[in-house]
């Protein structure tokens, strides 16, 4: 079983079906998802079940739901939870505006919970799916291309599942705790999620399986084979399929999410030639950091397109701080619902082009950033301030731009709440 040593990436809301091969193919039949999420998370050693542990003020289960909600051809997502988590899950759906989710109470074991989820898809207002995808609520790093492959293979073969190469050798032991024999690793694979089934196949499998299967079984593909004679098509999956199991996995998952959200920056330079020159210098400096960067004068008209993507924003103000510029960005982010799923990062750069200490101006800037940051944080926007002096000496200016680039990159990547409302010096 692979862990986060090679974790891959997290797919954000901005990625659409055109981003991969799946988007160019038509899924013209109903598809639903069952996400078992009723575990207690004992192996993490935490009191909070891992599916409800938060990154950037958002629980893990919400990230997994998002991975499926962004796929346009998936109609319904059934989240199966324990009875005591019903109110919490309802609140998550409301807070993060999940629109395809239906909550179902789970059972005492994994198979009983999945069975409840499958049965719920044949009841109520949702239409019965042709294919149902079964996944884990604590595997948020799943991409549409694999979901498409699993779905189409399940439609053709009746069942399909993702697999990965075994990382460790599997051995059998004697009852006394000695080595009995080992398996040839090259002949075996690790069964992963997601798995897909024709709805009638997995429904019938659960109708026919034994109490022993319900109590001790964990493999859905085996049920389809044993009780319906359906031999699953196995599809090699990417390294991103690892499951959040231990406490260290939670930290790795948070790191992946932060890294993915830090890959793009939009600099708002206004109409100032000096601000535009700084933006151009930042664009050159950030090229080596593998960050996508766009420069716009404002968020009006066609420039508002940046609000529909998971961009981070840098507002450049020249000489004196202009709180109204930052307030406008905060309002625009909120209106575009950019802050629903995770905090937006806004770095306010004060470009000083005058000589002299101007202590009173620095106090004014510090007060302005602190006051605005409090308002921004209440709207899930992380606001940071950076002060930069425009040196007339080329080498000194280049060093300053380099420091500013490092600061902006670190603020976007780390998303530190301790630095919110602080005015840093580049």
C-alpha positions in Angstrom: 0.0 0.0 0.0 1.4 3.4 -1.0 1.3 6.4 1.3 2.0 10.0 0.8 5.6 9.6 -0.2 4.5 10.1 -3.8 1.2 11.9 -3.2 0.5 13.5 -6.5 -1.8 16.6 -6.5 -5.2 17.8 -5.5 -7.7 18.9 -8.2 -9.3 22.2 -7.4 -12.6 23.7 -8.5 -11.1 25.5 -11.4 -10.2 22.3 -13.2 -13.0 21.4 -15.6 -13.8 18.5 -17.9 -11.8 20.1 -20.7 -8.6 19.5 -18.7 -8.3 15.8 -19.6 -9.5 13.2 -22.0 -12.6 12.5 -20.0 -14.0 15.8 -20.8 -14.0 15.1 -24.5 -16.1 11.9 -24.1 -19.8 11.7 -23.4 -21.2 9.9 -20.4 -24.8 9.7 -21.5 -26.2 7.6 -18.6 -26.8 8.3 -14.9 -23.8 7.8 -12.6 -23.8 8.1 -8.8 -21.2 7.8 -6.1 -21.3 6.1 -2.6 -18.8 7.5 -0.1 -18.6 5.5 3.1 -17.4 7.9 5.8 -18.6 6.4 9.1 -15.2 5.3 10.4 -13.9 6.3 13.9 -10.4 7.0 12.7 -8.8 4.9 15.5 -5.5 4.5 13.6 -4.9 8.3 13.6 -4.9 8.4 17.3 -7.1 11.5 17.3 -10.5 12.0 19.0 -12.0 13.5 15.8 -12.6 10.9 13.0 -10.2 11.6 10.2 -12.9 12.4 7.6 -13.9 15.4 9.8 -10.3 16.7 10.5 -9.9 20.1 8.9 -7.4 21.7 6.6 -7.7 25.4 5.9 -10.9 25.4 8.1 -12.5 22.7 5.9 -13.0 19.0 6.7 -11.3 16.3 4.7 -14.7 14.8 3.6 -15.6 18.1 1.9 -12.5 17.9 -0.3 -13.4 14.4 -1.3 -17.0 15.5 -2.1 -15.6 18.3 -4.2 -13.5 15.9 -6.3 -16.8 14.3 -7.4 -19.0 17.4 -7.6 -16.7 19.0 -10.1 -17.3 16.1 -12.5 -20.4 17.2 -14.5 -21.6 13.8 -15.4 -21.9 12.6 -11.8 -25.4 13.2 -10.7 -25.6 12.1 -7.0 -23.2 11.6 -4.2 -24.4 9.5 -1.2 -22.3 10.1 1.9 -22.7 7.3 4.4 -22.0 8.3 8.0 -22.6 7.2 11.6 -25.8 8.4 13.2 -24.0 10.7 15.7 -22.3 12.6 12.8 -25.6 13.5 11.0 -25.8 17.0 12.3 -22.1 17.7 11.6 -22.4 16.4 8.0 -25.5 18.4 7.4 -23.6 21.5 8.6 -20.7 20.7 6.2 -23.1 20.4 3.3 -24.6 23.8 4.1 -21.4 25.7 4.9 -19.5 24.5 1.8 -22.6 24.5 -0.5 -22.4 20.9 -1.7 -25.3 20.5 -4.1 -25.2 16.9 -5.2 -25.0 15.2 -1.7 -27.4 13.0 0.0 -26.7 11.8 3.6 -27.4 8.2 4.6 -26.9 6.5 8.0 -24.3 3.7 7.9 -24.2 0.3 9.5 -21.9 -1.4 12.0 -19.4 -2.5 9.3 -18.0 -1.2 6.1 -20.1 -3.5 3.9 -23.3 -2.8 5.8 -22.6 1.0 5.3 -21.9 0.6 1.6 -25.0 -1.5 1.2 -27.1 1.2 2.8 -25.7 3.7 0.4 -26.4 1.5 -2.6 -30.0 0.9 -1.5 -30.6 4.6 -1.0 -29.9 5.2 -4.7 -33.0 3.2 -5.6 -35.2 5.3 -3.3 -36.5 8.8 -3.0 -36.2 11.6 -5.5 -32.9 10.6 -7.3 -33.1 8.5 -10.4 -31.6 5.0 -10.3 -28.1 5.1 -11.7 -26.7 2.9 -14.4 -23.3 2.9 -12.8 -22.4 3.5 -9.2 -18.9 4.4 -8.1 -17.7 3.4 -4.6 -14.9 5.4 -3.1 -13.6 6.3 0.3 -14.5 9.5 2.1 -10.8 9.9 3.1 -9.3 9.6 -0.4 -9.6 13.2 -1.7 -7.0 12.9 -4.5 -9.0 11.3 -7.3 -9.1 12.7 -10.8 -11.8 12.7 -13.5 -9.8 10.8 -16.0 -9.6 7.7 -13.8 -13.3 8.1 -12.8 -14.2 8.1 -16.5 -12.1 4.9 -17.1 -13.7 3.1 -14.1 -17.2 4.2 -15.1 -16.9 3.1 -18.7 -15.3 -0.2 -17.8 -18.0 -0.9 -15.3 -20.7 -0.2 -17.9 -19.1 -2.7 -20.3 -17.9 -5.4 -17.9 -20.3 -5.0 -15.0 -17.5 -4.1 -12.5 -14.1 -2.3 -12.5 -11.6 -1.3 -9.9 -8.4 0.6 -9.6 -5.2 -1.2 -8.7 -1.6 -0.3 -7.7 1.6 -2.2 -7.6 2.5 -3.7 -4.3 5.2 -1.7 -2.5 6.1 -4.3 0.1 6.4 -8.0 -0.1 3.5 -10.0 1.3 4.3 -12.9 3.5 2.4 -15.6 5.3 3.2 -16.6 8.9 2.7 -19.7 10.9 0.5 -19.8 14.0 3.7 -19.6 16.1 4.8 -16.3 14.4 7.4 -17.7 12.0 7.7 -17.2 8.3 5.7 -19.7 6.3 6.1 -18.4 2.8 6.2 -15.2 0.7 4.3 -14.2 -2.4 5.8 -13.2 -5.7 5.1 -9.4 -5.6 5.1 -9.2 -9.4 2.0 -11.4 -9.6 -0.1 -9.4 -7.2 -1.6 -5.9 -7.0 -3.1 -3.8 -4.3 -6.8 -3.2 -4.7 -7.6 0.5 -4.4 -10.6 2.8 -4.8 -12.5 4.0 -6.7 -14.4 0.9 -7.9 -17.4 1.0 -10.3 -20.3 -1.3 -10.8 -23.5 -1.7 -12.8 -26.0 -0.7 -10.2 -27.9 -4.0 -10.6 -24.7 -6.0 -10.1 -23.6 -4.5 -6.8 -27.2 -4.3 -5.6 -27.8 -8.0 -6.2 -24.4 -8.9 -4.7 -25.4 -7.3 -1.4 -28.8 -9.0 -1.5 -27.1 -12.4 -1.8 -24.0 -12.1 0.3 -23.7 -13.8 3.7 -23.6 -12.5 7.2 -19.9 -13.3 7.3 -19.3 -11.1 4.3 -21.2 -8.3 6.0 -19.2 -8.7 9.2 -15.7 -9.4 8.0 -15.5 -8.5 4.3 -14.0 -5.4 2.8 -13.7 -6.0 -0.9 -16.7 -5.1 -3.1 -15.2 -6.5 -6.3 -15.1 -9.9 -4.6 -18.8 -9.8 -3.8 -19.6 -9.0 -7.4 -17.5 -12.0 -8.6 -18.7 -14.5 -5.9 -22.5 -13.7 -6.0 -23.0 -12.3 -9.5 -20.3 -14.0 -11.5 -19.0 -10.6 -12.6 -15.3 -10.5 -13.1 -14.0 -7.0 -12.7 -11.8 -5.1 -15.2 -8.7 -3.9 -13.3 -7.3 -0.5 -14.2 -3.9 0.8 -13.1 -4.4 3.9 -11.0 -2.0 6.8 -10.3 -0.1 7.3 -7.1 -2.7 9.9 -6.0 -5.0 7.1 -4.7 -3.5 6.8 -1.3 -5.8 6.8 1.7 -5.5 9.1 4.7 -5.0 6.5 7.4 -2.5 7.8 10.0 -1.9 11.1 11.6 1.1 11.8 9.4 -1.2 11.3 6.4 -3.3 14.3 7.5 -0.2 16.5 7.4 0.7 15.2 4.0 -2.8 15.9 2.7 -2.7 19.4 4.0 0.6 20.0 2.3 -0.7 18.8 -1.0 -3.8 21.0 -0.8 -1.7 24.0 0.1 0.8 23.3 -2.7 -1.9 23.0 -5.3 -3.6 26.2 -4.2 -0.3 28.2 -4.4 0.4 27.6 -8.1 -1.2 30.7 -9.6 -1.0 34.4 -8.9 -3.0 37.4 -10.3 -1.3 40.8 -9.8 -3.6 43.8 -9.9 -1.5 46.8 -10.8 -4.1 49.5 -11.4 -3.3 52.3 -13.8 0.1 53.1 -12.4 3.2 52.7 -14.6 5.3 52.1 -11.5 3.0 49.3 -10.3 2.9 47.8 -13.7 6.7 47.8 -13.9 6.9 46.0 -10.5 4.3 43.5 -11.7 6.5 42.8 -14.8 9.5 42.3 -12.6 7.6 39.9 -10.3 6.5 37.9 -13.3 10.1 37.4 -14.4 11.2 36.5 -10.9 8.3 34.0 -10.4 8.9 32.2 -13.6 11.6 30.1 -11.9 9.1 29.0 -9.2 6.7 27.2 -11.6 3.9 29.6 -10.8 1.4 30.8 -13.3 1.0 34.6 -13.2 -1.3 37.1 -14.8 -1.2 40.9 -14.6 -4.4 42.9 -14.8 -5.3 46.6 -14.1 -8.4 45.7 -12.1 -11.2 43.1 -11.8 -13.6 44.8 -14.1 -15.1 43.4 -17.3 -13.2 40.5 -18.8 -10.6 40.7 -16.0 -13.2 39.3 -13.6 -12.4 35.9 -15.2 -9.7 35.6 -12.6 -12.3 35.4 -9.9 -13.7 32.1 -11.3 -10.4 30.3 -10.8 -8.3 29.4 -7.7 -6.0 32.4 -8.1 -4.1 34.1 -5.3 -4.1 37.9 -5.6 -1.5 40.6 -5.2 -2.7 44.3 -5.0 0.0 46.9 -5.7 -0.5 50.3 -4.3 2.0 53.1 -5.0 3.2 55.6 -2.4 0.2 55.7 -0.1 -2.1 52.8 0.9 -5.5 52.8 -0.7 -7.8 50.6 1.4 -10.7 51.1 -1.1 -8.7 49.0 -3.6 -8.4 46.1 -1.2 -11.9 46.4 0.0 -13.1 46.1 -3.6 -11.2 42.9 -4.1 -12.5 41.4 -0.9 -16.1 42.2 -2.0 -15.5 40.7 -5.4 -14.1 37.5 -4.0 -17.1 37.2 -1.7 -19.6 37.9 -4.5 -17.9 35.3 -6.8 -18.2 32.7 -3.9 -14.4 32.2 -4.1 -14.1 31.9 -0.4 -16.7 29.2 0.2 -14.4 26.1 -0.2 -11.1 27.5 1.1 -9.6 30.9 2.1 -8.4 33.2 -0.6 -5.0 34.8 -0.2 -4.6 38.5 -0.8 -1.1 40.2 -0.5 -1.3 44.0 -0.4 2.1 45.4 -1.6 2.8 49.0 -0.7 5.4 50.4 -3.2 7.1 53.4 -1.7 8.7 55.6 -4.4 9.7 58.5 -2.1 12.9 59.0 -0.1 12.9 59.5 3.6 11.7 57.5 6.6 8.1 58.8 6.7 7.4 57.2 10.1 3.9 58.6 10.1 3.1 57.0 6.7 4.4 53.6 8.0 2.1 53.9 11.0 -0.8 54.7 8.7 0.0 51.7 6.5 0.3 49.3 9.5 -3.0 50.5 10.9 -4.8 50.2 7.6 -3.6 46.6 7.0 -4.5 45.5 10.5 -8.0 47.0 10.3 -8.7 45.5 6.9 -7.3 42.1 7.8 -9.9 41.7 10.5 -12.7 42.4 8.1 -11.2 40.1 5.4 -10.7 37.2 7.8 -14.4 37.2 8.7 -15.0 36.7 5.0 -12.4 33.9 4.7 -9.8 36.1 3.0 -6.2 36.0 4.4 -4.8 39.5 4.0 -1.1 40.1 4.3 0.9 43.4 3.8 4.4 43.9 2.4 6.2 47.2 2.1 8.8 47.7 -0.6 11.0 50.7 -1.3 11.7 51.6 -5.0 15.4 51.9 -5.1 17.0 53.9 -8.0 20.0 51.6 -7.9 19.5 48.7 -10.3 21.2 46.0 -8.3 19.5 47.0 -5.1 16.1 47.1 -6.8 16.7 43.6 -8.2 17.5 42.2 -4.8 14.3 43.9 -3.4 12.2 42.3 -6.0 13.8 39.0 -5.3 13.0 39.3 -1.6 9.4 40.4 -2.4 9.0 37.3 -4.6 10.2 35.0 -1.8 7.8 36.7 0.7 4.8 36.5 -1.6 5.5 32.9 -2.5 5.9 31.9 1.2 2.7 33.7 2.2 0.7 32.0 -0.5 2.2 28.6 0.1 2.0 28.6 3.9 -1.2 30.6 4.5 -0.1 31.4 8.0 -2.8 32.9 10.1 -0.2 34.3 12.5 1.0 36.7 9.8 -2.5 37.9 8.8 -2.7 41.6 9.2 1.1 42.1 9.5 3.0 44.6 7.4 6.3 42.9 6.3 9.3 44.6 4.9 10.8 43.4 1.6 
